[in-house]
Structures are given as C-alpha cells and as structure tokens.
Amino acid sequence: MLFALFYVVAITILILHFTGFLARHNLEWLVLVLAVAVFPAVIYL
C-alpha cells in the first residue's frame, strides 16, 4: 500500500513538473526530494 501511495505522489510531482506548475510556485525542490527518496531503492536493486 505504501508503494502505491509513493507511486501516486511521484507521478503527480512529475506531471506538475512537466506542466510548469512547480516552477510557477517555486516548488521545484519537490523533484529533488523525489530523486533523493528513489535513490536508496536504486542502489538496493
């Protein structure tokens, strides 16, 4: 369940990034937080 929630949040952040919403509201740091959150899983796999 937690993985599904993470994927929903990640996809939402990416959609908002590519539509320019994050840049307009100075929330681009969310993309970096998402990258840091994914990094340990990439190393583990």
C-alpha positions in Angstrom: 0.0 0.0 0.0 2.8 2.4 0.8 4.5 1.7 -2.6 1.2 2.5 -4.3 1.0 5.8 -2.4 4.6 6.6 -3.2 4.0 6.0 -7.0 0.9 8.2 -6.9 2.8 11.0 -5.3 5.8 10.6 -7.6 3.6 10.6 -10.8 1.8 13.7 -9.5 5.0 15.5 -8.9 6.3 14.6 -12.3 3.1 15.8 -14.0 3.2 19.1 -12.1 6.9 19.5 -13.0 6.4 19.0 -16.7 3.3 21.2 -16.8 5.3 24.1 -15.2 3.2 24.3 -12.1 6.1 23.6 -9.7 8.3 26.3 -11.4 5.5 28.9 -11.1 5.0 28.2 -7.4 8.7 27.8 -6.5 8.3 24.1 -5.7 10.9 22.6 -7.9 12.7 21.3 -4.8 10.0 18.6 -4.7 11.6 17.0 -7.7 14.9 16.8 -5.8 13.2 15.3 -2.8 11.6 12.7 -5.0 15.0 11.9 -6.5 16.6 11.5 -3.0 13.7 9.3 -2.0 14.2 7.0 -5.0 18.0 6.8 -4.8 18.3 4.2 -2.0 15.9 1.9 -3.8 18.0 2.2 -7.0 21.2 1.4 -5.0 19.5 -1.6 -3.3 18.2 -3.1 -6.5 
